[in-house]
Each structure stands twice: as structure tokens, then as C-alpha cells.
């Protein structure tokens, strides 16, 4: 794949998965060996497949439906306790909600070159957001004209900031379709959780991917994803999935932190910077690389 360094990505994947086993207090060396073998045997399937399937393998091997369930609940509780005061300072400017959602993308499991701590979720919300290929006024105009907006969600904790943005969009009369994974993957929120959280919110509905993959991987959903006037895609995994699969979604807007040093270099921003990037900007990077 043009945008990745295979050794770096495989080391990152192994570090992430082994950190999950360690956090679960798994001490049997045979499981670490089996997981490492599984990753290497499936590395040729591409970044998306090997990252997702290795997590599915881990869940099944340990007999745990969601190894991050307690962590996700804790992150969501923390964000719920804090978000009221934070939103009171945003006023009516929808773009500030978008910037807040991008800055909140600090949540993740450990990866090569990045370590998340619970304190980061709130402490880094004021980090400067880098705008790439689009301006605040430009986005404000796009949202004002949009009738339908898609939203591909990402991690727990930060989901409360996604929810605030989704709610604000619905209040502005936009029809919002939220896309979520149907099965657990790392610390991502699931379809069932999102449905419960958005219950009673008019103008919003939830679509599940049907499995642990992002909705971007399900080609049957590409038509739906591309039908919106604006498609907001949260997080590093959805960004990398778009780069790998190239679904040609001209309505896409990416909100993420450049946690991965390789992606930070690709985007030309400091590592861990919050980023709001247009699809045109991202496609231009791909063409020039």
C-alpha cells in the first residue's frame, strides 16, 4: 500500500495487540506466539483486514466478547461528566462543535509512537486544529447547504463529542445518518451503544456495518455513504481505511488526530495534531505519492 511502511505497521499492530493481552493479564506465552503467527500469516491481506481480524482472533481465543468493555464505559462516563460545561462555551457556531470533535480524537489503544492516557481526553481538547484543504467558513457554508449528513463514528469517550455535534446538526434541521461497527473492535463504540445513546433524537438514525469492520469496508454501503451532502469520518482507522480502499466518496470530511507518525508526515503536521481535512486534499496527497 502506497501510504504505509509495512515493517512499521506490523510492529505497531503487534505492539497494540500484545498490549491488549498484557492489560487483560494474559501470561501464557503460547497465546502471544499464536497471535504473532496469526498476524504474520495474514499480513498480506492488507492493513484493514489484518488489524481487524487479529482483534477478532484475540476476542475469540480468549472467549471475551468485548475486552475493552469496562474501559469504554469509564471513558464515556468521564466525557459525560465533563461535556456540559464544555458545550456551554461553544455558543451556536457549528464549526466549533466540529473542531471539538476532531480534538477529542485522542482516545485509542497503545500504538507505536502513541500512548493515550485518560487525562488526555479532556486536557487536549484545546489543541490547535490543523485545517487542510478546507476553511472554517467553507465548512460552515457546506453545512448550511446540506440537507443530509453522514457520520462515521469512532472511539468511546470521544463519542460524547460526536454525539454533541450530531445533536446540533439535527437541531439545525439536518438529517443525520450515523454509521457504526456492529461488533466490538478495540475501544470503538458499537451500533447498539450508539442507538441507545441517540434514542429519541429526531432527524437521526443509525446504520450498522454488520460486523467488526468500519462501514467503509462494506461496499454495499458505499452508495449510502456517498448519497449525503456531507460525510464526516472520524478517527485514524477510518482515515487509513479510506486511503487503502479508495471508495471515491466526494462528500468526505476527515476529523482525526495524526497519532501515527507515518500519517502525520503524510499530512505534513506535527504528530498528534488534530486535523480537519477535505477529501480533495487527501486525494491530492495520494496522487502525489
Secondary structure, 3 states (H helix, E strand, C coil): CCCCCHHHHHHHHHHHHHHHHHHCCCCCHHHHHHHHHHHHHHHHHCHHHHHHHHHHHHHHHHCCCCCCHHHHHHHHHHHHHHHHHHHCCCCCCHHHHHHHHHHCCCCCCCECCECCCHHHHHHCCCCCEEEECCCHHHHHHHHHHCCEEEEECCECCCHHHHHHHHHHHHHCCCEEEEEEECCCCCCECEHHHHHHHCCCCCCEEEEECCCCCCHHHCHHHHHHHHCCCEEEEECHHHHHHHHHHCCCCCCEEEEEECCCHHHHHHHCCCCCCEEEEEHHHHHHHHHHC
